[in-house]
Amino acid sequence: MHGSVQLTCYSLGAQTLGFNGDTRFRLDVLLKPQNPELIRYETTRTNADRDRFLKLVKSVWHGIKKEVFFPKEDWQYGQCPFVGPCKEW
């Protein structure tokens, strides 16, 4: 959860709306095995996290125009042949 771009986006939105930049975010995940379980993941974001997110958004926008590569850290990240360039980005 600490690397979630989605939560970083929410953090930036909350800060823009006047909430404290240190606002905690929580995901409630309901697991559905034989015995359902609710797990809560809490996290915060820093100014550096939000700055990195804005850099990513700007790069994606330019990439749309120029077909430039940008990192995408999702569930396939560990198997991607471009994991090295993503980490260096």
Secondary structure, 3 states (H helix, E strand, C coil): CCCCHHHHHHHHHHHHCCCCCCCCEEEEEEECCCCCEEEEEEECCCHHHHHHHHHHHHHHHHHHHHCCCCCCCCCCHHHCCCHHHHHHC
